[in-house]
């Protein structure tokens, strides 16, 4: 039964994390005027009416920050 309790806590934690991420995305959208912040190294290709944007550096930075936060949050004593 302990495994199900742990799974429940993990699902709640991920739900809270998603809510916080959604609020941050909304706040950045309002502050930045709806523009996605672009870091050097993000791929942007524009040809005619087509735009392809792949935020690889932004994704790596976000992954690093989330990894550090989750490591600190779920560290066992």
N, CA, C and O atoms as a printed pandas DataFrame, in Angstrom:
     atom_number atom_name residue_name chain_id  residue_number  x_coord  y_coord  z_coord
0              1         N          UNK        A               1    0.820   -1.191    0.000
1              2        CA          UNK        A               1    0.000    0.000    0.000
2              3         C          UNK        A               1    0.864    1.255    0.000
3              4         O          UNK        A               1    0.407    2.318   -0.421
4              5         N          UNK        A               2    2.106    1.146    0.466
5              6        CA          UNK        A               2    2.999    2.295    0.510
6              7         C          UNK        A               2    3.333    2.820   -0.873
7              8         O          UNK        A               2    3.525    4.023   -1.055
8              9         N          UNK        A               3    3.405    1.911   -1.864
9             10        CA          UNK        A               3    3.731    2.335   -3.226
10            11         C          UNK        A               3    2.616    3.193   -3.813
11            12         O          UNK        A               3    2.884    4.161   -4.524
12            13         N          UNK        A               4    1.380    2.846   -3.521
13            14        CA          UNK        A               4    0.261    3.639   -4.034
14            15         C          UNK        A               4    0.225    5.017   -3.381
15            16         O          UNK        A               4   -0.122    6.006   -4.027
16            17         N          UNK        A               5    0.580    5.079   -2.120
17            18        CA          UNK        A               5    0.634    6.371   -1.435
18            19         C          UNK        A               5    1.708    7.253   -2.061
19            20         O          UNK        A               5    1.497    8.447   -2.273
20            21         N          UNK        A               6    2.854    6.660   -2.355
21            22        CA          UNK        A               6    3.948    7.403   -2.993
22            23         C          UNK        A               6    3.532    7.876   -4.383
23            24         O          UNK        A               6    3.823    9.008   -4.769
24            25         N          UNK        A               7    2.849    7.008   -5.138
25            26        CA          UNK        A               7    2.379    7.371   -6.472
26            27         C          UNK        A               7    1.384    8.529   -6.394
27            28         O          UNK        A               7    1.417    9.439   -7.222
28            29         N          UNK        A               8    0.511    8.490   -5.406
29            30        CA          UNK        A               8   -0.454    9.575   -5.231
30            31         C          UNK        A               8    0.222   10.900   -4.940
31            32         O          UNK        A               8   -0.168   11.934   -5.482
32            33         N          UNK        A               9    1.241   10.873   -4.083
33            34        CA          UNK        A               9    1.968   12.107   -3.773
34            35         C          UNK        A               9    2.699   12.632   -5.002
35            36         O          UNK        A               9    2.759   13.841   -5.222
36            37         N          UNK        A              10    3.252   11.729   -5.799
37            38        CA          UNK        A              10    3.952   12.146   -7.017
38            39         C          UNK        A              10    2.980   12.791   -8.002
39            40         O          UNK        A              10    3.305   13.810   -8.611
40            41         N          UNK        A              11    1.800   12.213   -8.163
41            42        CA          UNK        A              11    0.809   12.783   -9.077
42            43         C          UNK        A              11    0.351   14.160   -8.614
43            44         O          UNK        A              11    0.164   15.059   -9.434
44            45         N          UNK        A              12    0.172   14.331   -7.319
45            46        CA          UNK        A              12   -0.212   15.642   -6.789
46            47         C          UNK        A              12    0.908   16.645   -7.028
47            48         O          UNK        A              12    0.651   17.781   -7.425
48            49         N          UNK        A              13    2.156   16.228   -6.787
49            50        CA          UNK        A              13    3.295   17.129   -6.992
50            51         C          UNK        A              13    3.403   17.540   -8.457
51            52         O          UNK        A              13    3.634   18.712   -8.753
52            53         N          UNK        A              14    3.237   16.590   -9.375
53            54        CA          UNK        A              14    3.303   16.927  -10.799
54            55         C          UNK        A              14    2.135   17.817  -11.211
55            56         O          UNK        A              14    2.295   18.689  -12.064
56            57         N          UNK        A              15    0.968   17.607  -10.617
57            58        CA          UNK        A              15   -0.170   18.474  -10.901
58            59         C          UNK        A              15    0.088   19.902  -10.458
59            60         O          UNK        A              15   -0.216   20.850  -11.182
60            61         N          UNK        A              16    0.649   20.052   -9.268
61            62        CA          UNK        A              16    0.991   21.393   -8.777
62            63         C          UNK        A              16    2.045   22.024   -9.670
63            64         O          UNK        A              16    1.975   23.215   -9.974
64            65         N          UNK        A              17    3.022   21.229  -10.092
65            66        CA          UNK        A              17    4.069   21.729  -10.982
66            67         C          UNK        A              17    3.488   22.202  -12.313
67            68         O          UNK        A              17    3.915   23.228  -12.843
68            69         N          UNK        A              18    2.525   21.470  -12.853
69            70        CA          UNK        A              18    1.891   21.875  -14.109
70            71         C          UNK        A              18    1.094   23.169  -13.940
71            72         O          UNK        A              18    1.099   24.021  -14.828
72            73         N          UNK        A              19    0.417   23.315  -12.816
73            74        CA          UNK        A              19   -0.332   24.550  -12.564
74            75         C          UNK        A              19    0.623   25.737  -12.477
75            76         O          UNK        A              19    0.363   26.792  -13.055
76            77         N          UNK        A              20    1.731   25.561  -11.752
77            78        CA          UNK        A              20    2.716   26.639  -11.629
78            79         C          UNK        A              20    3.306   26.970  -12.994
79            80         O          UNK        A              20    3.477   28.142  -13.329
80            81         N          UNK        A              21    3.619   25.944  -13.785
81            82        CA          UNK        A              21    4.169   26.181  -15.122
82            83         C          UNK        A              21    3.162   26.926  -15.995
83            84         O          UNK        A              21    3.543   27.824  -16.747
84            85         N          UNK        A              22    1.896   26.568  -15.904
85            86        CA          UNK        A              22    0.866   27.267  -16.667
86            87         C          UNK        A              22    0.734   28.720  -16.265
87            88         O          UNK        A              22    0.566   29.592  -17.118
88            89         N          UNK        A              23    0.809   28.987  -14.974
89            90        CA          UNK        A              23    0.748   30.375  -14.506
90            91         C          UNK        A              23    1.958   31.169  -14.979
91            92         O          UNK        A              23    1.829   32.333  -15.355
92            93         N          UNK        A              24    3.135   30.544  -14.961
93            94        CA          UNK        A              24    4.337   31.228  -15.442
94            95         C          UNK        A              24    4.252   31.532  -16.932
95            96         O          UNK        A              24    4.641   32.615  -17.370
96            97         N          UNK        A              25    3.748   30.586  -17.706
97            98        CA          UNK        A              25    3.609   30.811  -19.145
98            99         C          UNK        A              25    2.630   31.950  -19.404
99           100         O          UNK        A              25    2.873   32.792  -20.269
100          101         N          UNK        A              26    1.539   31.982  -18.670
101          102        CA          UNK        A              26    0.579   33.076  -18.818
102          103         C          UNK        A              26    1.167   34.417  -18.432
103          104         O          UNK        A              26    0.924   35.424  -19.096
104          105         N          UNK        A              27    1.946   34.430  -17.350
105          106        CA          UNK        A              27    2.561   35.680  -16.903
106          107         C          UNK        A              27    3.603   36.164  -17.902
107          108         O          UNK        A              27    3.669   37.359  -18.193
108          109         N          UNK        A              28    4.411   35.265  -18.426
109          110        CA          UNK        A              28    5.427   35.648  -19.417
110          111         C          UNK        A              28    4.747   36.149  -20.683
111          112         O          UNK        A              28    5.227   37.094  -21.309
112          113         N          UNK        A              29    3.639   35.529  -21.067
113          114        CA          UNK        A              29    2.916   35.970  -22.251
114          115         C          UNK        A              29    2.390   37.385  -22.115
115          116         O          UNK        A              29    2.406   38.153  -23.077
116          117         N          UNK        A              30    1.925   37.733  -20.927
117          118        CA          UNK        A              30    1.418   39.095  -20.716
118          119         C          UNK        A              30    2.552   40.110  -20.638
119          120         O          UNK        A              30    2.441   41.209  -21.180
120          121         N          UNK        A              31    3.631   39.748  -19.973
121          122        CA          UNK        A              31    4.760   40.669  -19.817
122          123         C          UNK        A              31    5.481   40.874  -21.141
123          124         O          UNK        A              31    5.846   41.998  -21.485
124          125         N          UNK        A              32    5.688   39.789  -21.887
125          126        CA          UNK        A              32    6.440   39.870  -23.140
126          127         C          UNK        A              32    5.554   40.277  -24.314
127          128         O          UNK        A              32    6.023   40.309  -25.452
128          129         N          UNK        A              33    4.313   40.580  -24.065
129          130        CA          UNK        A              33    3.424   40.999  -25.140
130          131         C          UNK        A              33    3.029   39.851  -26.059
131          132         O          UNK        A              33    2.745   40.069  -27.237
132          133         N          UNK        A              34    3.007   38.627  -25.527
133          134        CA          UNK        A              34    2.622   37.471  -26.324
134          135         C          UNK        A              34    3.765   36.848  -27.095
135          136         O          UNK        A              34    3.577   35.829  -27.759
136          137         N          UNK        A              35    4.952   37.442  -27.023
137          138        CA          UNK        A              35    6.101   36.885  -27.730
138          139         C          UNK        A              35    6.813   35.874  -26.848
139          140         O          UNK        A              35    6.928   36.065  -25.637
140          141         N          UNK        A              36    7.285   34.809  -27.453
141          142        CA          UNK        A              36    8.071   33.812  -26.732
142          143         C          UNK        A              36    9.495   34.327  -26.634
143          144         O          UNK        A              36   10.070   34.734  -27.644
144          145         N          UNK        A              37   10.085   34.319  -25.427
145          146        CA          UNK        A              37   11.472   34.781  -25.330
146          147         C          UNK        A              37   12.399   33.852  -26.103
147          148         O          UNK        A              37   12.301   32.631  -25.990
148          149         N          UNK        A              38   13.291   34.430  -26.882
149          150        CA          UNK        A              38   14.197   33.632  -27.709
150          151         C          UNK        A              38   15.617   33.785  -27.195
151          152         O          UNK        A              38   16.118   34.899  -27.041
152          153         N          UNK        A              39   16.255   32.664  -26.932
153          154        CA          UNK        A              39   17.643   32.664  -26.503
154          155         C          UNK        A              39   18.545   32.404  -27.697
155          156         O          UNK        A              39   18.113   31.794  -28.675
156          157         N          UNK        A              40   19.790   32.856  -27.633
157          158        CA          UNK        A              40   20.729   32.521  -28.707
158          159         C          UNK        A              40   20.895   31.002  -28.777
159          160         O          UNK        A              40   21.098   30.354  -27.750
160          161         N          UNK        A              41   20.814   30.448  -29.950
161          162        CA          UNK        A              41   20.912   29.005  -30.127
162          163         C          UNK        A              41   19.580   28.363  -30.462
163          164         O          UNK        A              41   19.547   27.226  -30.933
164          165         N          UNK        A              42   18.474   29.072  -30.228
165          166        CA          UNK        A              42   17.173   28.572  -30.651
166          167         C          UNK        A              42   17.094   28.651  -32.172
167          168         O          UNK        A              42   17.615   29.586  -32.780
168          169         N          UNK        A              43   16.449   27.677  -32.771
169          170        CA          UNK        A              43   16.390   27.592  -34.229
170          171         C          UNK        A              43   15.119   28.277  -34.724
171          172         O          UNK        A              43   14.018   27.956  -34.277
172          173         N          UNK        A              44   15.280   29.214  -35.643
173          174        CA          UNK        A              44   14.157   29.926  -36.251
174          175         C          UNK        A              44   14.367   29.940  -37.757
175          176         O          UNK        A              44   15.342   30.503  -38.253
176          177         N          UNK        A              45   13.436   29.311  -38.484
177          178        CA          UNK        A              45   13.513   29.265  -39.943
178          179         C          UNK        A              45   12.243   29.901  -40.493
179          180         O          UNK        A              45   11.135   29.479  -40.161
180          181         N          UNK        A              46   12.410   30.922  -41.340
181          182        CA          UNK        A              46   11.272   31.591  -41.969
182          183         C          UNK        A              46   11.423   31.493  -43.477
183          184         O          UNK        A              46   12.422   31.937  -44.044
184          185         N          UNK        A              47   10.424   30.909  -44.119
185          186        CA          UNK        A              47   10.405   30.815  -45.580
186          187         C          UNK        A              47    8.990   31.111  -46.054
187          188         O          UNK        A              47    8.063   30.338  -45.814
188          189         N          UNK        A              48    8.848   32.214  -46.713
189          190        CA          UNK        A              48    7.521   32.594  -47.212
190          191         C          UNK        A              48    6.558   32.808  -46.057
191          192         O          UNK        A              48    6.821   33.597  -45.149
192          193         N          UNK        A              49    5.433   32.092  -46.106
193          194        CA          UNK        A              49    4.422   32.199  -45.055
194          195         C          UNK        A              49    4.618   31.175  -43.945
195          196         O          UNK        A              49    3.795   31.085  -43.034
196          197         N          UNK        A              50    5.692   30.407  -44.010
197          198        CA          UNK        A              50    5.932   29.345  -43.043
198          199         C          UNK        A              50    7.018   29.761  -42.055
199          200         O          UNK        A              50    8.066   30.275  -42.444
200          201         N          UNK        A              51    6.750   29.530  -40.779
201          202        CA          UNK        A              51    7.727   29.814  -39.730
202          203         C          UNK        A              51    7.904   28.551  -38.896
203          204         O          UNK        A              51    6.929   27.972  -38.417
204          205         N          UNK        A              52    9.159   28.128  -38.726
205          206        CA          UNK        A              52    9.484   26.981  -37.884
206          207         C          UNK        A              52   10.374   27.477  -36.757
207          208         O          UNK        A              52   11.449   28.026  -37.001
208          209         N          UNK        A              53    9.925   27.284  -35.523
209          210        CA          UNK        A              53   10.690   27.731  -34.359
210          211         C          UNK        A              53   10.906   26.538  -33.447
211          212         O          UNK        A              53    9.944   25.932  -32.976
212          213         N          UNK        A              54   12.166   26.197  -33.194
213          214        CA          UNK        A              54   12.507   25.090  -32.303
214          215         C          UNK        A              54   13.391   25.629  -31.184
215          216         O          UNK        A              54   14.570   25.904  -31.406
216          217         N          UNK        A              55   12.837   25.783  -29.986
217          218        CA          UNK        A              55   13.581   26.404  -28.884
218          219         C          UNK        A              55   14.498   25.409  -28.164
219          220         O          UNK        A              55   14.244   25.058  -27.012
220          221         N          UNK        A              56   15.552   24.957  -28.830
221          222        CA          UNK        A              56   16.403   23.917  -28.258
222          223         C          UNK        A              56   17.160   24.411  -27.026
223          224         O          UNK        A              56   17.221   23.694  -26.027
224          225         N          UNK        A              57   17.736   25.605  -27.063
225          226        CA          UNK        A              57   18.483   26.123  -25.914
226          227         C          UNK        A              57   17.528   26.441  -24.767
227          228         O          UNK        A              57   17.850   26.194  -23.605
228          229         N          UNK        A              58   16.372   26.979  -25.081
229          230        CA          UNK        A              58   15.372   27.247  -24.056
230          231         C          UNK        A              58   14.936   25.945  -23.393
231          232         O          UNK        A              58   14.769   25.896  -22.174
232          233         N          UNK        A              59   14.750   24.893  -24.184
233          234        CA          UNK        A              59   14.361   23.592  -23.642
234          235         C          UNK        A              59   15.448   23.016  -22.745
235          236         O          UNK        A              59   15.151   22.472  -21.681
236          237         N          UNK        A              60   16.701   23.131  -23.166
237          238        CA          UNK        A              60   17.803   22.628  -22.343
238          239         C          UNK        A              60   17.903   23.390  -21.025
239          240         O          UNK        A              60   18.117   22.788  -19.973
240          241         N          UNK        A              61   17.750   24.699  -21.079
241          242        CA          UNK        A              61   17.812   25.511  -19.868
242          243         C          UNK        A              61   16.656   25.180  -18.928
243          244         O          UNK        A              61   16.858   25.050  -17.721
244          245         N          UNK        A              62   15.459   25.044  -19.467
245          246        CA          UNK        A              62   14.299   24.685  -18.660
246          247         C          UNK        A              62   14.475   23.303  -18.041
247          248         O          UNK        A              62   14.124   23.095  -16.880
248          249         N          UNK        A              63   15.015   22.360  -18.804
249          250        CA          UNK        A              63   15.270   21.018  -18.297
250          251         C          UNK        A              63   16.271   21.044  -17.151
251          252         O          UNK        A              63   16.084   20.354  -16.149
252          253         N          UNK        A              64   17.321   21.826  -17.287
253          254        CA          UNK        A              64   18.325   21.937  -16.232
254          255         C          UNK        A              64   17.722   22.532  -14.959
255          256         O          UNK        A              64   17.970   22.033  -13.862
256          257         N          UNK        A              65   16.944   23.583  -15.102
257          258        CA          UNK        A              65   16.328   24.227  -13.939
258          259         C          UNK        A              65   15.354   23.279  -13.245
259          260         O          UNK        A              65   15.365   23.162  -12.019
260          261         N          UNK        A              66   14.512   22.602  -14.026
261          262        CA          UNK        A              66   13.557   21.664  -13.429
262          263         C          UNK        A              66   14.262   20.490  -12.770
263          264         O          UNK        A              66   13.834   20.031  -11.711
264          265         N          UNK        A              67   15.341   19.993  -13.379
265          266        CA          UNK        A              67   16.101   18.896  -12.781
266          267         C          UNK        A              67   16.673   19.307  -11.433
267          268         O          UNK        A              67   16.591   18.549  -10.466
268          269         N          UNK        A              68   17.246   20.492  -11.364
269          270        CA          UNK        A              68   17.800   20.969  -10.097
270          271         C          UNK        A              68   16.712   21.156   -9.038
271          272         O          UNK        A              68   16.892   20.764   -7.885
272          273         N          UNK        A              69   15.590   21.752   -9.428
273          274        CA          UNK        A              69   14.506   21.969   -8.468
274          275         C          UNK        A              69   13.918   20.656   -7.968
275          276         O          UNK        A              69   13.688   20.494   -6.769
276          277         N          UNK        A              70   13.673   19.721   -8.878
277          278        CA          UNK        A              70   13.096   18.443   -8.467
278          279         C          UNK        A              70   14.080   17.620   -7.650
279          280         O          UNK        A              70   13.670   16.890   -6.747
280          281         N          UNK        A              71   15.367   17.724   -7.949
281          282        CA          UNK        A              71   16.372   17.024   -7.154
282          283         C          UNK        A              71   16.381   17.562   -5.727
283          284         O          UNK        A              71   16.455   16.790   -4.771
284          285         N          UNK        A              72   16.307   18.868   -5.582
285          286        CA          UNK        A              72   16.267   19.455   -4.242
286          287         C          UNK        A              72   14.958   19.138   -3.521
287          288         O          UNK        A              72   14.949   18.909   -2.311
288          289         N          UNK        A              73   13.855   19.127   -4.268
289          290        CA          UNK        A              73   12.538   18.911   -3.672
290          291         C          UNK        A              73   12.340   17.467   -3.216
291          292         O          UNK        A              73   11.768   17.227   -2.153
292          293         N          UNK        A              74   12.806   16.509   -4.008
293          294        CA          UNK        A              74   12.574   15.097   -3.709
294          295         C          UNK        A              74   13.794   14.403   -3.103
295          296         O          UNK        A              74   13.841   13.174   -3.066
296          297         N          UNK        A              75   14.764   15.155   -2.636
297          298        CA          UNK        A              75   15.950   14.558   -2.012
298          299         C          UNK        A              75   15.532   13.861   -0.723
299          300         O          UNK        A              75   14.797   14.405    0.100
300          301         N          UNK        A              76   16.026   12.645   -0.582
301          302        CA          UNK        A              76   15.707   11.881    0.628
302          303         C          UNK        A              76   16.743   12.170    1.707
303          304         O          UNK        A              76   17.936   12.261    1.415
304          305         N          UNK        A              77   16.296   12.316    2.951
305          306        CA          UNK        A              77   17.242   12.612    4.048
306          307         C          UNK        A              77   18.111   11.420    4.401
307          308         O          UNK        A              77   18.950   11.512    5.297
